[in-house]
């Protein structure tokens, strides 16, 4: 029988360790005296905690503060040799980053793929990125690999089950593959959620409790943070805004349903719609269609405006339902710029409940093409720092 007092002691020690670790993550250097003041723990407790964290390798000394009349205080920092890897698998790319404990990117790599690429080819490109990121790390310690995957994920067994926008990516035991080759722990999460997690940990929503990230790319998804915690739902499937029905007589979605938002406004849908309306000599991607619109192509302009309208309607529904403080727009479609965004804002203004709308601030993500990978990176960091936004999700 376990000793409840022992369990209580372990829990208290871990809580105190987290106070120290997170203060060191938020500051470049702190002394033991600094930690005593900021944690409100006594000096002996701080000394014991630092000894334990140094033994486990998470904290290191970094010289001394300049003398100020007394004994110089020793500076402490998070181990600069601890590294975290994040991978983001999309329908058009794989992005990877390797960072330190504060999310500063040491190296990164992005490789293009196609939506109909063979599974083995995608796996080889994932391994290529990891080989690149792990080059020349020498004595440094990699804490783990976070893997952001689209579609349905079996987190318990580490399997990418199904992705509507990657036709050959089914039942892939990605954790087993990566851990088997590199011997590094692997964690998995939905790619839209990792983008939201990146905004919460590194981006524009660090101090925001209620926000929604709209992931506008080849597919459409969202991440919902409610009262400071990532909302995942009963079966970890929350956030599939792309598969809400916005036109019951609309186009067939790649998921098999009719009239999904994703079937009308995603990068894939915009490309197909331009192909049908303009009958070009070849297929154009969204970047090219955006360029055509900027050059005065009326068909391209109309398609982008219509897409913005439907994204705006879906966003207005989320505002009416969840009453967020901030909506963050992220993903490749945001690169289209004002033509799309102004259409989105116009529809939001028309369809959102005005009292709720008054409280909302709209932002564009500044994390760029590596937002999803940084969020996957943060997924691994959570195992060390236990971010409050993932409370109950471990």
C-alpha positions, -999 to +999 in steps of 0.1 A: +000+000+000+013+034-010+021+059+017-002+089+012+022+112+030+050+101+005+026+109-024+018+143-009+055+150-005+063+141-041+034+162-054+045+192-034+081+188-046+070+186-082+049+217-078+079+236-064+101+223-092+077+236-118+077+270-101+115+271-104+116+257-140+090+281-153+107+311-137+139+301-153+122+296-187+108+332-184+142+347-174+176+344-188+193+340-154+182+339-118+201+334-085+189+313-056+180+345-038+159+356-068+141+323-068+135+325-030+118+359-034+098+350-065+086+316-054+081+326-017+099+293-008+126+293+019+162+292+010+168+256+021+139+244-001+153+263-031+188+249-024+174+213-024+153+219-055+183+233-074+205+204-063+178+179-076+173+198-109+210+200-115+214+163-109+186+156-135+204+179-159+176+205-164+194+234-146+230+246-148+252+273-133+262+303-154+289+321-135+282+349-110+264+382-108+287+413-106+296+419-069+275+444-051+292+447-017+287+411-006+293+376-019+285+374-056+254+354-063+257+324-086+236+326-117+213+297-127+198+289-161+180+262-179+204+237-194+212+253-228+221+219-242+185+206-238+168+205-271+133+199-283+121+188-318+088+197-334+075+183-367+044+194-386+030+173-414+006+190-438-009+182-472+017+203-490+048+203-467+066+189-437+082+214-414+107+207-387+124+227-359+148+221-332+148+246-303+161+253-269+140+253-237+126+288-245+115+280-280+144+298-298+149+279-331+184+265-335+177+250-369+148+243-392+139+226-424+108+225-447+102+200-475+073+201-500+051+171-505+019+164-525-015+154-513-013+121-532+023+113-523+030+077-513+032+069-476+068+056-478+080+087-496+065+109-469+081+088-442+115+091-459+111+129-460+102+130-423+134+110-416+154+133-438+143+163-418+151+146-385+186+136-398+192+172-407+180+186-374+200+161-354+233+168-373+261+182-352+242+183-319+272+165-303+268+162-265+234+179-264+203+161-250+171+158-271+142+157-247+117+145-273+100+148-307+066+163-311+047+153-342+017+174-355-005+153-377-036+161-397-068+140-394-075+112-370-048+102-345-045+073-321-025+090-294-023+060-271-006+038-298+011+066-317-006+060-350-017+085-377-050+068-386-065+089-414-060+122-431-086+134-456-061+156-474-033+130-476-048+101-496-022+075-489-015+085-452-034+058-433-026+037-403+010+049-401+027+038-368+047+070-368+058+068-331+071+033-335+090+044-367+106+074-352+114+060-318+127+028-334+152+048-355+162+076-332+155+063-297+138+095-287+103+097-271+076+109-296+044+127-287+015+134-312-012+160-315-036+174-342-018+200-364-044+228-359-041+224-321-003+226-322-006+259-341-029+271-313-005+258-286+024+277-303+004+309-300-003+303-264+033+294-254+053+315-278+030+338-298+004+365-294-019+347-268+006+341-240-017+360-215-050+353-232-074+327-217-101+326-243-091+325-279-095+306-312-069+299-338-083+295-373-060+273-393-066+282-429-046+261-453-049+232-477-074+220-451-094+240-425-093+235-388-093+254-355-079+253-320-101+264-291-087+277-257-114+281-231-106+296-197-069+291-204-071+254-213-069+238-248-103+222-255-100+187-270-135+173-265-147+139-253-128+119-280-100+145-287-117+155-320-127+191-311-118+218-336-129+202-368-145+235-381-136+225-416-161+197-415-191+217-402-218+221-429-221+256-444-241+246-475-261+214-474-264+213-511-227+222-517-198+203-530-187+168-518-159+171-493-129+148-493-142+134-461-173+121-480-199+146-466-216+173-487-213+210-480-183+211-455-166+244-451-134+228-462-150+217-495-156+254-503-128+275-489-097+253-484-065+257-505-076+225-523-111+238-529-100+272-542-077+255-567-104+232-579-129+260-582-106+281-603-100+251-625-137+246-631-146+283-637-116+295-657-107+262-675-069+271-674-044+251-694-030+237-662-039+235-625-030+266-604-023+265-567-035+291-543-004+312-544-007+315-582-045+322-580-038+350-554-013+365-579-038+363-607-064+381-584-039+408-576-033+412-614-070+418-620-083+383-628-120+387-619-127+349-616-098+346-591-110+376-572-146+363-570-135+329-557-113+344-530-141+368-519-166+339-517-141+319-497-136+348-473-174+351-469-178+315-458-148+316-435-163+347-420-196+330-415-179+300-398-159+324-376-190+344-367-206+311-355-176+304-333-178+339-318-215+335-311-209+301-295-177+306-276-174+344-269-135+345-274-113+375-266-091+369-297-093+352-330-060+344-346-058+337-383-030+314-394-020+291-423-012+294-459-044+311-470-036+342-449-008+350-473-035+359-499-038+391-479-064+418-477-087+405-505-094+374-484-092+390-450-115+419-457-141+394-470-138+375-438-142+406-416-172+418-436-190+385-431-181+384-394-195+419-390-227+408-407-233+375-390-217+377-355-237+386-324-227+423-319-223+422-281-199+392-285-181+408-314-173+440-294-150+419-272-131+402-300-097+413-313-085+399-346-048+390-352-027+373-378-002+348-366+034+360-368+049+325-363+049+318-401+055+285-417+068+269-385+039+276-362+026+241-362+061+227-357+067+251-328+035+239-312+046+203-316+079+214-300+059+229-271+040+195-267+074+180-257+083+210-235+051+203-216+066+171-202+092+192-184+073+225-177+037+212-174+020+242-191-013+251-174-030+253-208-026+215-212-039+207-177-058+174-179-045+166-214-014+146-203 
